[in-house]
């Protein structure tokens, strides 16, 4: 599902406007450093959540999916949960505390069947609206500070 969504986003926004970790990490670079920098440069991050997404691996501090989401939260990049394969949003008990802000993000379902085109069109329109709003408001970016009370209130874009 992530690959098909990636294809549609590249068609809509251009191939150089979509970052996907498995395709864009250059050889020889430190994964963590590269991912943190890449997420900071994104306008939004899509978190593709499948039926078995909330697995024990998310509790491993070195898991790169966890690391990408934590980087987006820390950098106040907008996060869009995308539910695929009949998945539901995980519960607070299924994920580490550091990922809890993900549960407050409005996302959408993308079914891989006959509704795929309609669902991805809605996703693309939602991303365009998000980009237009964030650019017109010139929202602040960067690491969270104590003044934000730990809540990532501002957003940015990649596929994870």
For each residue, the residues with C-beta under 8 A, 3 or more apart:
1: 4 5 48 50 84 85 110 112
2: 5 6 20 48 84 159
3: 6 7
4: 1 7 8 112 116 120
5: 1 2 8 9 46 48 82 84 110 120 123 159
6: 2 3 9 10 18 20 159
7: 3 4 10 11
8: 4 5 11 12 120 123 124
9: 5 6 12 13 17 18 124 127 159
10: 6 7 13 14 15 17 18
11: 7 8
12: 8 9 124
13: 9 10 17 18 124 127
14: 10 17 18
15: 10 18
16:
17: 9 10 13 14
18: 6 9 10 13 14 15 157 158 159
19: 24 38 41 42 157 158 159
20: 2 6 23 24 158 159 160
21: 24 25 35 38 64 68 158 159 160
22: 25
23: 20
24: 19 20 21 38
25: 21 22 29 31 34 35
26: 29 34
27:
28:
29: 25 26 33 34
30: 33 34
31: 25 34 35 64
32: 35 36 64 67
33: 29 30 36 37
34: 25 26 29 30 31 37 38
35: 21 25 31 32 38 39 64 67 68 71
36: 32 33 39 40 67 71 75
37: 33 34 40 41
38: 19 21 24 34 35 41 42 158
39: 35 36 42 45 68 71 72 75 77 156 158
40: 36 37 71 75 77 156
41: 19 37 38 156
42: 19 38 39 45 72 77 156 157 158
43: 77 78 130 131 134 155 156 157
44: 77 78 79 80 127 130 131 155 156 157 158
45: 39 42 68 69 72 77 78 79 80 156 157 158 160
46: 5 79 80 82 123 157 158 159 160
47: 69 79 80 81 82 102 107 160
48: 1 2 5 53 82 84 159 160
49: 53 54 81 82 83 84 87 89 90 107
50: 1 53 84 85 87
51: 85 86 87
52: 55
53: 48 49 50 58 87 90
54: 49 58 90 91 94 95
55: 52 58
56: 59 60
57: 60 63 65 66
58: 53 54 55 63 65 66 94 95 96 99
59: 56 63 96
60: 56 57 63 66
61: 66
62: 67
63: 57 58 59 60 66 67
64: 21 31 32 35 67 68
65: 57 58 68 69 160
66: 57 58 60 61 63 69 70 96 98 99
67: 32 35 36 62 63 64 70 71
68: 21 35 39 45 64 65 71 72 158 160
69: 45 47 65 66 72 73 79 99 102 160
70: 66 67 73 74 98 99
71: 35 36 39 40 67 68 74 75 77
72: 39 42 45 68 69 75 77 78 79 152 156
73: 69 70 76 77 79 98 99 101 102 144 152
74: 70 71 143 144 152
75: 36 39 40 71 72 141 142 143 156
76: 73 140 141 142 143 144 148 152 153 154 155 156
77: 39 40 42 43 44 45 71 72 73 141 152 154 155 156 157
78: 43 44 45 72 130 134 154 155 156 157
79: 44 45 46 47 69 72 73 101 102 105 152 155
80: 44 45 46 47 105 106 107 108 123 126 127 130
81: 47 49 89 102 105 106 107 108
82: 5 46 47 48 49 107 108 109 110 123
83: 49 87 88 89 107 108 109 110
84: 1 2 5 48 49 50 87 109 110 111 112
85: 1 50 51 112
86: 51
87: 49 50 51 53 83 84
88: 83
89: 49 81 83 103 107
90: 49 53 54 94 95 103
91: 54 94 95 103
92: 95 100 103
93:
94: 54 58 90 91
95: 54 58 90 91 92 99 100 102 103
96: 58 59 66 99 100
97: 100
98: 66 70 73
99: 58 66 69 70 73 95 96 102 103
100: 92 95 96 97 103 104
101: 73 79 104 105 151 152
102: 47 69 73 79 81 95 99 105
103: 89 90 91 92 95 99 100
104: 100 101
105: 79 80 81 101 102
106: 80 81
107: 47 49 80 81 82 83 89
108: 80 81 82 83 119 122 123 126
109: 82 83 84 119
110: 1 5 82 83 84 116 119 120 123
111: 84 114 115 116 119
112: 1 4 84 85 116
113: 116
114: 111
115: 111 118 119
116: 4 110 111 112 113 119 120
117: 120 121
118: 115 121 122
119: 108 109 110 111 115 116 122 123
120: 4 5 8 110 116 117 123 124
121: 117 118 124 125
122: 108 118 119 125 126
123: 5 8 46 80 82 108 110 119 120 126 127
124: 8 9 12 13 120 121 127 128
125: 121 122 128 129
126: 80 108 122 123 129 130
127: 9 13 44 80 123 124 130 131 157
128: 124 125 131 132
129: 125 126 132 133
130: 43 44 78 80 126 127 133 134 155
131: 43 44 127 128 134 135 157
132: 128 129 135 136
133: 129 130 136 137
134: 43 78 130 131 137 139 154 155 156
135: 131 132 138
136: 132 133
137: 133 134
138: 135
139: 134 154 155
140: 76 154
141: 75 76 77 154 156
142: 75 76
143: 74 75 76
144: 73 74 76 148 150 151 152
145: 148
146: 149
147:
148: 76 144 145 151 152 153
149: 146
150: 144
151: 101 144 148
152: 72 73 74 76 77 79 101 144 148 155
153: 76 148
154: 76 77 78 134 139 140 141
155: 43 44 76 77 78 79 130 134 139 152
156: 39 40 41 42 43 44 45 72 75 76 77 78 134 141
157: 18 19 42 43 44 45 46 77 78 127 131
158: 18 19 20 21 38 39 42 44 45 46 68
159: 2 5 6 9 18 19 20 21 46 48
160: 20 21 45 46 47 48 65 68 69
